[in-house]
Amino acid sequence: MVTALAFDREGSNGARPYAAASVMLVGLVGKPNVGKSTLFAAATLAPAEIANYPFTTIEPNRGMGFVRVAPCPHVAVGLAACTPRTGLCRNGVRLVPVELLDVAGLVPGAHAGKGLGNKFLDDLRQASALIHVVDVTGSTSIEGNPVPKGSHDPREDIAFLEDEIAHWIAGIVSKGFDRAAKAIVMKGEKLERVLAERLAGLGIDEHKVGLALQRSIAGGDPTKWDEATLLDLARRVREMSKPMVVAANKADLLGDDEVAKATALTGVTVVPTSAESELALRRAAEAGVIEYLPGDATFRVKEPTKLTAKQKAALDYIEKHVLARFGGTGVQKLLETATYELLDLVPVFPVEDDTHFTDKEGRVLPDAHLLKRGANAKDLAFKVHTELGEHFIRAVNAKTKRVIGADHVLEAGDVVRIVAGR
């Protein structure tokens, strides 16, 4: 086991004042005492209370993590560097901000108010995707209390959390639903619209409800839906609106066979993770001890002779038992799995000068926006500013200098100039 605190820099909490508007929100979820706050701190270097007892987190922690764009477009077009307004760029790798929310731990019965359940669920309303942090060593009970290693099956945690969220969503749908169901049948109201109105506070739109209905056993006459039908629909709604990846945390403490068994879950994306190792590497890099970019499978010690015995032991452990085994700590892979795979987003770079790839202040590739795959040039215009979208005339692919229309589908890494009227 590695201790991240070995690399604290005196007088620094590691927080970074990144101002990133309209970024995607990823929720960190799970029962208490599984390493959520450690993973949050590792991904953001923002301060979070970390302790070995349930409900360390009561008020949600918010911070900025990043997803990688490699190479950054400035490399592809032959520019020496870029000047991000939000995020940063290191060694030709652009780091695009995503916001993380670390909420209070969830326990069975949360939807009925047990533990901090109601608060936990309410905090998740605006999350676009979820990272479920699980203690894969089985060293914490279903309530989040320490137990002997291997005495708890971590797969139970995945099942109960999905069940709690399903009950939460079903509860929102079912409140007064009898009357709404009769109106749907008698007046011919659109089922997707009625359900979407009930779920609007969770950021769930009519399209996602429609997809959920297609995959659910719910159908026909809604006045005849029972509790099982509503729960099945709620599960499909969660899958469509808040997709989830599982962080198999503390995987470095298990053997390869144990990790394979614990992560072989049908229908669930699981990433072996060592949040504590990532936090140690990030703090070591911030303190100037090593060179390390989040997501890399290696690091370089700057001055080996200046390492303390404790630091050397921690870095040796991470190198051998984490990076060499898993190709990384898993933390960055979790963020990018949520962003690029589950949400299917692509990074696109708007500019005002398609010759120099700058904005009006001369900043090179200042902004990166994450858009749904299949988004077009006009979608980007609206993302940048409502007026640009409303007065859209055309766009220019800055890399090829080709004029593109409103419906031109954008690809990952595109650099685009929007031309709009007044």
SULFEN-V72121 format. One record per residue. N is the residue number from 0. PSI is psi in radians with two decimals (999 if undefined). OMEGA is omega in whole degrees, 0 to 359 (999 if undefined). D_LAST is the distance of its C-alpha to the last C-alpha in Angstrom with 1 decimal. Layout:
n=N psi=PSI omega=OMEGA d_last=D_LAST
n=N psi=PSI omega=OMEGA d_last=D_LAST
This chain:
n=0 psi=2.42 omega=181 d_last=60.4
n=1 psi=2.56 omega=176 d_last=58.2
n=2 psi=2.04 omega=183 d_last=57.3
n=3 psi=-0.50 omega=184 d_last=53.7
n=4 psi=-0.18 omega=179 d_last=54.7
n=5 psi=-0.28 omega=186 d_last=56.7
n=6 psi=0.29 omega=176 d_last=53.6
n=7 psi=2.42 omega=174 d_last=52.2
n=8 psi=2.29 omega=184 d_last=51.1
n=9 psi=2.25 omega=176 d_last=52.7
n=10 psi=0.17 omega=181 d_last=50.4
n=11 psi=2.35 omega=175 d_last=47.4
n=12 psi=0.02 omega=175 d_last=46.2
n=13 psi=-0.02 omega=182 d_last=43.8
n=14 psi=2.58 omega=180 d_last=40.7
n=15 psi=2.25 omega=185 d_last=37.4
n=16 psi=1.15 omega=179 d_last=34.4
n=17 psi=2.14 omega=177 d_last=31.6
n=18 psi=1.76 omega=183 d_last=28.4
n=19 psi=1.88 omega=183 d_last=26.8
n=20 psi=2.58 omega=172 d_last=24.4
n=21 psi=0.61 omega=177 d_last=24.3
n=22 psi=2.80 omega=180 d_last=27.2
n=23 psi=2.55 omega=179 d_last=29.7
n=24 psi=2.17 omega=177 d_last=32.7
n=25 psi=2.23 omega=180 d_last=36.2
n=26 psi=2.33 omega=173 d_last=39.2
n=27 psi=2.07 omega=186 d_last=42.6
n=28 psi=2.89 omega=178 d_last=45.2
n=29 psi=2.99 omega=177 d_last=49.0
n=30 psi=2.95 omega=180 d_last=52.2
n=31 psi=2.66 omega=167 d_last=53.2
n=32 psi=0.65 omega=178 d_last=54.8
n=33 psi=-0.04 omega=179 d_last=53.5
n=34 psi=0.28 omega=179 d_last=51.4
n=35 psi=-0.82 omega=182 d_last=47.9
n=36 psi=-0.55 omega=175 d_last=47.5
n=37 psi=-0.76 omega=179 d_last=48.9
n=38 psi=-0.70 omega=177 d_last=46.4
n=39 psi=-0.83 omega=180 d_last=43.5
n=40 psi=-0.68 omega=180 d_last=44.8
n=41 psi=-0.66 omega=183 d_last=45.2
n=42 psi=-0.45 omega=188 d_last=41.7
n=43 psi=-0.33 omega=189 d_last=39.9
n=44 psi=0.43 omega=173 d_last=42.5
n=45 psi=2.59 omega=182 d_last=41.8
n=46 psi=2.39 omega=176 d_last=44.9
n=47 psi=2.45 omega=179 d_last=46.4
n=48 psi=2.23 omega=183 d_last=49.9
n=49 psi=2.13 omega=181 d_last=52.1
n=50 psi=2.83 omega=185 d_last=55.5
n=51 psi=0.98 omega=174 d_last=58.1
n=52 psi=2.74 omega=184 d_last=58.2
n=53 psi=2.68 omega=174 d_last=56.2
n=54 psi=0.63 omega=171 d_last=53.1
n=55 psi=-0.75 omega=179 d_last=52.4
n=56 psi=2.12 omega=176 d_last=48.7
n=57 psi=-0.99 omega=171 d_last=48.2
n=58 psi=2.40 omega=183 d_last=44.8
n=59 psi=2.43 omega=173 d_last=42.3
n=60 psi=2.40 omega=176 d_last=41.5
n=61 psi=2.45 omega=178 d_last=37.9
n=62 psi=3.00 omega=181 d_last=37.0
n=63 psi=2.17 omega=166 d_last=34.9
n=64 psi=-3.03 omega=183 d_last=36.4
n=65 psi=2.61 omega=168 d_last=34.9
n=66 psi=2.60 omega=186 d_last=34.8
n=67 psi=2.50 omega=168 d_last=35.4
n=68 psi=1.91 omega=185 d_last=33.3
n=69 psi=2.15 omega=356 d_last=35.8
n=70 psi=2.82 omega=172 d_last=35.2
n=71 psi=2.51 omega=181 d_last=32.0
n=72 psi=-0.44 omega=180 d_last=29.6
n=73 psi=-0.50 omega=177 d_last=30.2
n=74 psi=-0.77 omega=183 d_last=33.7
n=75 psi=-0.56 omega=182 d_last=32.8
n=76 psi=0.06 omega=174 d_last=30.7
n=77 psi=0.39 omega=177 d_last=33.3
n=78 psi=2.66 omega=184 d_last=31.8
n=79 psi=-0.61 omega=184 d_last=34.2
n=80 psi=2.95 omega=172 d_last=32.5
n=81 psi=2.90 omega=181 d_last=29.4
n=82 psi=1.40 omega=183 d_last=28.2
n=83 psi=2.43 omega=173 d_last=27.3
n=84 psi=-0.60 omega=172 d_last=25.5
n=85 psi=2.64 omega=185 d_last=27.4
n=86 psi=-2.76 omega=180 d_last=30.6
n=87 psi=3.04 omega=179 d_last=32.4
n=88 psi=2.23 omega=180 d_last=33.8
n=89 psi=2.21 omega=176 d_last=37.5
n=90 psi=0.69 omega=178 d_last=39.3
n=91 psi=0.12 omega=178 d_last=36.5
n=92 psi=2.07 omega=179 d_last=36.0
n=93 psi=2.33 omega=178 d_last=32.7
n=94 psi=1.97 omega=186 d_last=33.3
n=95 psi=2.27 omega=186 d_last=30.5
n=96 psi=2.45 omega=165 d_last=30.8
n=97 psi=2.52 omega=183 d_last=32.0
n=98 psi=2.40 omega=178 d_last=33.3
n=99 psi=2.48 omega=178 d_last=36.9
n=100 psi=2.01 omega=178 d_last=38.6
n=101 psi=1.94 omega=187 d_last=42.4
n=102 psi=2.97 omega=180 d_last=43.9
n=103 psi=2.58 omega=182 d_last=47.4
n=104 psi=2.53 omega=182 d_last=49.9
n=105 psi=2.41 omega=178 d_last=50.5
n=106 psi=2.79 omega=178 d_last=54.0
n=107 psi=2.36 omega=183 d_last=55.5
n=108 psi=0.13 omega=183 d_last=55.1
n=109 psi=-0.67 omega=182 d_last=51.8
n=110 psi=-0.37 omega=177 d_last=50.2
n=111 psi=0.11 omega=176 d_last=53.0
n=112 psi=0.08 omega=181 d_last=52.5
n=113 psi=2.52 omega=182 d_last=54.9
n=114 psi=-2.32 omega=176 d_last=54.3
n=115 psi=0.51 omega=190 d_last=50.7
n=116 psi=-0.86 omega=183 d_last=49.5
n=117 psi=-0.69 omega=179 d_last=47.4
n=118 psi=-0.78 omega=179 d_last=45.5
n=119 psi=-0.90 omega=185 d_last=45.2
n=120 psi=-0.69 omega=180 d_last=43.7
n=121 psi=-0.62 omega=179 d_last=41.3
n=122 psi=-0.40 omega=185 d_last=40.0
n=123 psi=0.00 omega=189 d_last=39.2
n=124 psi=-0.74 omega=187 d_last=36.8
n=125 psi=0.07 omega=180 d_last=33.5
n=126 psi=2.37 omega=178 d_last=35.0
n=127 psi=-0.53 omega=180 d_last=33.6
n=128 psi=2.82 omega=183 d_last=36.9
n=129 psi=2.44 omega=169 d_last=40.3
n=130 psi=1.99 omega=181 d_last=42.8
n=131 psi=1.95 omega=182 d_last=46.3
n=132 psi=2.15 omega=183 d_last=48.6
n=133 psi=2.38 omega=172 d_last=52.2
n=134 psi=1.69 omega=188 d_last=55.3
n=135 psi=-0.19 omega=178 d_last=56.6
n=136 psi=-0.15 omega=181 d_last=60.0
n=137 psi=0.59 omega=183 d_last=60.9
n=138 psi=0.15 omega=176 d_last=61.7
n=139 psi=2.42 omega=181 d_last=60.1
n=140 psi=3.04 omega=180 d_last=61.1
n=141 psi=-0.40 omega=178 d_last=58.9
n=142 psi=-0.11 omega=179 d_last=58.6
n=143 psi=0.26 omega=178 d_last=57.6
n=144 psi=2.55 omega=179 d_last=61.0
n=145 psi=2.35 omega=176 d_last=62.6
n=146 psi=2.90 omega=179 d_last=65.2
n=147 psi=2.48 omega=181 d_last=67.2
n=148 psi=2.30 omega=177 d_last=65.2
n=149 psi=-0.01 omega=183 d_last=65.1
n=150 psi=-0.17 omega=178 d_last=66.3
n=151 psi=2.40 omega=179 d_last=63.1
n=152 psi=1.97 omega=183 d_last=61.3
n=153 psi=-0.35 omega=179 d_last=57.6
n=154 psi=-0.44 omega=176 d_last=56.7
n=155 psi=-0.56 omega=181 d_last=57.5
n=156 psi=-0.70 omega=180 d_last=54.7
n=157 psi=-0.77 omega=181 d_last=52.1
n=158 psi=-0.77 omega=185 d_last=53.6
n=159 psi=-0.65 omega=181 d_last=53.8
n=160 psi=-0.76 omega=178 d_last=50.2
n=161 psi=-0.62 omega=179 d_last=48.7
n=162 psi=-0.72 omega=180 d_last=51.1
n=163 psi=-0.76 omega=180 d_last=50.0
n=164 psi=-0.67 omega=178 d_last=46.3
n=165 psi=-0.76 omega=178 d_last=47.1
n=166 psi=-0.66 omega=179 d_last=49.1
n=167 psi=-0.87 omega=181 d_last=46.3
n=168 psi=-0.74 omega=179 d_last=43.8
n=169 psi=-0.64 omega=179 d_last=46.5
n=170 psi=-0.67 omega=179 d_last=47.2
n=171 psi=-0.73 omega=181 d_last=43.7
n=172 psi=-0.73 omega=190 d_last=43.7
n=173 psi=-0.33 omega=183 d_last=47.2
n=174 psi=1.92 omega=181 d_last=46.9
n=175 psi=0.35 omega=186 d_last=47.4
n=176 psi=-0.45 omega=181 d_last=46.7
n=177 psi=-0.80 omega=180 d_last=49.6
n=178 psi=-0.73 omega=180 d_last=47.9
n=179 psi=-0.68 omega=180 d_last=44.6
n=180 psi=-0.69 omega=179 d_last=46.6
n=181 psi=-0.67 omega=179 d_last=48.4
n=182 psi=-0.64 omega=179 d_last=45.1
n=183 psi=-0.77 omega=182 d_last=43.9
n=184 psi=-0.81 omega=187 d_last=47.1
n=185 psi=-0.62 omega=184 d_last=47.5
n=186 psi=-0.08 omega=179 d_last=44.0
n=187 psi=0.44 omega=179 d_last=42.7
n=188 psi=2.64 omega=183 d_last=40.0
n=189 psi=2.14 omega=184 d_last=38.3
n=190 psi=-0.79 omega=181 d_last=40.2
n=191 psi=-0.68 omega=182 d_last=37.3
n=192 psi=-0.74 omega=181 d_last=35.1
n=193 psi=-0.77 omega=180 d_last=37.9
n=194 psi=-0.70 omega=180 d_last=38.8
n=195 psi=-0.63 omega=177 d_last=35.2
n=196 psi=-0.66 omega=179 d_last=34.9
n=197 psi=-0.49 omega=185 d_last=38.1
n=198 psi=0.13 omega=184 d_last=36.9
n=199 psi=-0.57 omega=180 d_last=33.3
n=200 psi=-0.25 omega=178 d_last=34.5
n=201 psi=0.10 omega=181 d_last=35.5
n=202 psi=0.49 omega=183 d_last=32.0
n=203 psi=2.11 omega=185 d_last=33.5
n=204 psi=3.10 omega=185 d_last=31.4
n=205 psi=-0.64 omega=180 d_last=32.6
n=206 psi=-0.78 omega=181 d_last=32.4
n=207 psi=-0.63 omega=176 d_last=34.6
n=208 psi=-0.72 omega=179 d_last=37.0
n=209 psi=-0.75 omega=177 d_last=37.3
n=210 psi=-0.69 omega=179 d_last=38.2
n=211 psi=-0.73 omega=180 d_last=40.7
n=212 psi=-0.65 omega=179 d_last=42.3
n=213 psi=-0.53 omega=184 d_last=42.8
n=214 psi=-0.08 omega=185 d_last=44.7
n=215 psi=2.84 omega=173 d_last=46.6
n=216 psi=-0.17 omega=179 d_last=49.9
n=217 psi=2.42 omega=180 d_last=48.1
n=218 psi=3.11 omega=179 d_last=47.7
n=219 psi=-2.39 omega=185 d_last=49.2
n=220 psi=1.92 omega=182 d_last=50.0
n=221 psi=-0.28 omega=178 d_last=48.4
n=222 psi=-0.23 omega=181 d_last=51.1
n=223 psi=0.10 omega=179 d_last=53.6
n=224 psi=2.38 omega=175 d_last=51.9
n=225 psi=-3.09 omega=183 d_last=54.2
n=226 psi=-0.71 omega=181 d_last=53.7
n=227 psi=-0.67 omega=179 d_last=54.0
n=228 psi=-0.78 omega=179 d_last=51.3
n=229 psi=-0.70 omega=179 d_last=48.9
n=230 psi=-0.69 omega=178 d_last=49.7
n=231 psi=-0.73 omega=177 d_last=49.1
n=232 psi=-0.72 omega=180 d_last=45.7
n=233 psi=-0.69 omega=178 d_last=44.8
n=234 psi=-0.73 omega=180 d_last=45.8
n=235 psi=-0.62 omega=177 d_last=43.6
n=236 psi=-0.77 omega=178 d_last=40.7
n=237 psi=-0.75 omega=181 d_last=41.2
n=238 psi=-0.68 omega=182 d_last=41.4
n=239 psi=-0.58 omega=189 d_last=38.1
n=240 psi=-0.48 omega=181 d_last=36.1
n=241 psi=1.23 omega=181 d_last=37.8
n=242 psi=2.68 omega=190 d_last=39.5
n=243 psi=2.44 omega=170 d_last=42.3
n=244 psi=2.49 omega=183 d_last=43.9
n=245 psi=2.23 omega=173 d_last=47.3
n=246 psi=1.88 omega=177 d_last=48.2
n=247 psi=1.36 omega=189 d_last=51.9
n=248 psi=2.63 omega=182 d_last=52.4
n=249 psi=0.46 omega=181 d_last=55.5
n=250 psi=-0.43 omega=180 d_last=56.1
n=251 psi=-0.27 omega=181 d_last=57.7
n=252 psi=0.01 omega=179 d_last=60.6
n=253 psi=2.76 omega=173 d_last=61.5
n=254 psi=2.91 omega=183 d_last=63.2
n=255 psi=-0.74 omega=179 d_last=61.4
n=256 psi=-0.70 omega=180 d_last=63.1
n=257 psi=-0.71 omega=178 d_last=62.2
n=258 psi=-0.77 omega=180 d_last=58.6
n=259 psi=-0.74 omega=180 d_last=58.6
n=260 psi=-0.76 omega=184 d_last=60.2
n=261 psi=-0.48 omega=184 d_last=57.9
n=262 psi=-0.03 omega=180 d_last=54.7
n=263 psi=1.27 omega=183 d_last=55.8
n=264 psi=2.14 omega=182 d_last=54.2
n=265 psi=2.29 omega=175 d_last=53.1
n=266 psi=0.12 omega=181 d_last=49.6
n=267 psi=2.29 omega=175 d_last=48.6
n=268 psi=2.10 omega=185 d_last=46.8
n=269 psi=2.35 omega=179 d_last=48.9
n=270 psi=2.04 omega=173 d_last=48.4
n=271 psi=2.30 omega=191 d_last=51.5
n=272 psi=2.53 omega=168 d_last=50.4
n=273 psi=1.55 omega=182 d_last=51.9
n=274 psi=-0.64 omega=182 d_last=49.6
n=275 psi=-0.64 omega=178 d_last=52.2
n=276 psi=-0.74 omega=178 d_last=52.3
n=277 psi=-0.73 omega=179 d_last=48.5
n=278 psi=-0.70 omega=178 d_last=48.6
n=279 psi=-0.76 omega=180 d_last=51.4
n=280 psi=-0.74 omega=180 d_last=49.6
n=281 psi=-0.72 omega=179 d_last=46.4
n=282 psi=-0.62 omega=177 d_last=48.4
n=283 psi=-0.68 omega=178 d_last=50.5
n=284 psi=-0.73 omega=178 d_last=47.5
n=285 psi=-0.58 omega=180 d_last=46.0
n=286 psi=-0.04 omega=179 d_last=49.4
n=287 psi=0.24 omega=181 d_last=49.5
n=288 psi=-0.67 omega=182 d_last=52.4
n=289 psi=2.89 omega=167 d_last=50.9
n=290 psi=2.13 omega=183 d_last=47.9
n=291 psi=2.32 omega=175 d_last=46.3
n=292 psi=2.22 omega=181 d_last=43.0
n=293 psi=2.24 omega=182 d_last=42.5
n=294 psi=-0.25 omega=179 d_last=43.4
n=295 psi=2.69 omega=178 d_last=45.7
n=296 psi=0.06 omega=180 d_last=49.2
n=297 psi=2.91 omega=172 d_last=50.7
n=298 psi=2.88 omega=178 d_last=50.6
n=299 psi=2.19 omega=176 d_last=52.3
n=300 psi=2.22 omega=185 d_last=54.4
n=301 psi=-0.84 omega=181 d_last=53.8
n=302 psi=1.49 omega=186 d_last=57.2
n=303 psi=-0.59 omega=184 d_last=59.7
n=304 psi=-0.28 omega=182 d_last=62.5
n=305 psi=-0.03 omega=179 d_last=60.6
n=306 psi=2.46 omega=170 d_last=60.2
n=307 psi=2.88 omega=179 d_last=62.3
n=308 psi=-0.66 omega=180 d_last=64.6
n=309 psi=-0.75 omega=179 d_last=62.5
n=310 psi=-0.75 omega=180 d_last=59.2
n=311 psi=-0.76 omega=180 d_last=60.9
n=312 psi=-0.72 omega=180 d_last=62.3
n=313 psi=-0.78 omega=181 d_last=59.0
n=314 psi=-0.68 omega=177 d_last=57.2
n=315 psi=-0.73 omega=180 d_last=60.1
n=316 psi=-0.85 omega=181 d_last=59.9
n=317 psi=-0.77 omega=182 d_last=56.2
n=318 psi=-0.77 omega=186 d_last=56.5
n=319 psi=-0.80 omega=190 d_last=59.5
n=320 psi=-0.18 omega=181 d_last=59.0
n=321 psi=-1.16 omega=185 d_last=55.2
n=322 psi=-0.78 omega=181 d_last=53.3
n=323 psi=-0.55 omega=183 d_last=56.1
n=324 psi=-0.77 omega=190 d_last=56.5
n=325 psi=-0.06 omega=181 d_last=53.0
n=326 psi=0.30 omega=181 d_last=50.9
n=327 psi=3.07 omega=180 d_last=49.1
n=328 psi=-0.23 omega=180 d_last=49.3
n=329 psi=-0.37 omega=185 d_last=47.2
n=330 psi=-0.85 omega=180 d_last=44.7
n=331 psi=-0.66 omega=179 d_last=41.8
n=332 psi=-0.62 omega=178 d_last=42.7
n=333 psi=-0.83 omega=181 d_last=42.3
n=334 psi=-0.71 omega=183 d_last=38.8
n=335 psi=-0.50 omega=173 d_last=37.8
n=336 psi=-0.77 omega=179 d_last=39.7
n=337 psi=-0.74 omega=186 d_last=37.8
n=338 psi=-0.94 omega=188 d_last=34.4
n=339 psi=-0.49 omega=183 d_last=34.8
n=340 psi=-0.99 omega=184 d_last=37.6
n=341 psi=-0.81 omega=181 d_last=37.6
n=342 psi=-0.24 omega=176 d_last=33.9
n=343 psi=0.90 omega=179 d_last=33.1
n=344 psi=2.70 omega=177 d_last=30.1
n=345 psi=2.49 omega=178 d_last=28.8
n=346 psi=2.31 omega=179 d_last=27.3
n=347 psi=2.51 omega=188 d_last=24.0
n=348 psi=1.86 omega=176 d_last=22.4
n=349 psi=2.47 omega=177 d_last=18.7
n=350 psi=2.88 omega=177 d_last=18.1
n=351 psi=-0.37 omega=178 d_last=15.5
n=352 psi=1.91 omega=184 d_last=18.0
n=353 psi=0.05 omega=174 d_last=19.9
n=354 psi=-0.78 omega=182 d_last=22.6
n=355 psi=-0.03 omega=178 d_last=23.8
n=356 psi=0.77 omega=185 d_last=22.6
n=357 psi=2.96 omega=168 d_last=21.2
n=358 psi=-3.04 omega=184 d_last=18.4
n=359 psi=-0.27 omega=178 d_last=17.2
n=360 psi=0.10 omega=176 d_last=20.5
n=361 psi=0.14 omega=179 d_last=22.6
n=362 psi=2.30 omega=183 d_last=23.8
n=363 psi=2.16 omega=179 d_last=25.0
n=364 psi=1.03 omega=189 d_last=24.1
n=365 psi=-0.55 omega=187 d_last=23.4
n=366 psi=2.62 omega=172 d_last=22.7
n=367 psi=2.27 omega=178 d_last=24.3
n=368 psi=2.43 omega=176 d_last=23.4
n=369 psi=1.99 omega=182 d_last=26.1
n=370 psi=2.65 omega=176 d_last=25.0
n=371 psi=2.36 omega=178 d_last=27.3
n=372 psi=2.34 omega=184 d_last=28.8
n=373 psi=-0.12 omega=177 d_last=27.2
n=374 psi=2.63 omega=182 d_last=23.7
n=375 psi=-3.09 omega=185 d_last=21.0
n=376 psi=-0.64 omega=180 d_last=17.9
n=377 psi=-0.59 omega=175 d_last=15.7
n=378 psi=-0.74 omega=178 d_last=18.1
n=379 psi=-0.73 omega=180 d_last=17.7
n=380 psi=-0.77 omega=178 d_last=13.9
n=381 psi=-0.60 omega=179 d_last=14.7
n=382 psi=-0.69 omega=180 d_last=17.6
n=383 psi=-0.85 omega=180 d_last=15.6
n=384 psi=2.41 omega=182 d_last=13.1
n=385 psi=-0.72 omega=182 d_last=12.4
n=386 psi=-0.60 omega=177 d_last=8.6
n=387 psi=-0.71 omega=179 d_last=8.9
n=388 psi=-0.74 omega=182 d_last=11.2
n=389 psi=-0.55 omega=183 d_last=9.6
n=390 psi=0.42 omega=182 d_last=6.6
n=391 psi=2.33 omega=174 d_last=9.3
n=392 psi=-0.94 omega=180 d_last=10.1
n=393 psi=3.11 omega=175 d_last=13.2
n=394 psi=2.90 omega=179 d_last=15.2
n=395 psi=2.26 omega=172 d_last=17.9
n=396 psi=1.91 omega=187 d_last=21.4
n=397 psi=-0.45 omega=180 d_last=22.0
n=398 psi=-0.72 omega=184 d_last=25.7
n=399 psi=-0.24 omega=184 d_last=26.1
n=400 psi=0.27 omega=179 d_last=23.0
n=401 psi=2.43 omega=174 d_last=22.6
n=402 psi=2.36 omega=180 d_last=19.4
n=403 psi=2.62 omega=182 d_last=19.4
n=404 psi=3.13 omega=183 d_last=18.0
n=405 psi=-0.62 omega=185 d_last=16.8
n=406 psi=0.17 omega=179 d_last=20.5
n=407 psi=2.16 omega=182 d_last=21.9
n=408 psi=2.25 omega=182 d_last=24.3
n=409 psi=2.67 omega=180 d_last=24.2
n=410 psi=2.83 omega=180 d_last=27.5
n=411 psi=2.28 omega=178 d_last=29.0
n=412 psi=0.01 omega=178 d_last=28.1
n=413 psi=2.51 omega=174 d_last=25.1
n=414 psi=2.17 omega=192 d_last=22.7
n=415 psi=2.36 omega=170 d_last=19.1
n=416 psi=2.24 omega=178 d_last=15.9
n=417 psi=2.30 omega=175 d_last=12.7
n=418 psi=2.13 omega=183 d_last=10.2
n=419 psi=2.69 omega=176 d_last=6.8
n=420 psi=-3.05 omega=181 d_last=3.8
n=421 psi=999 omega=999 d_last=0.0
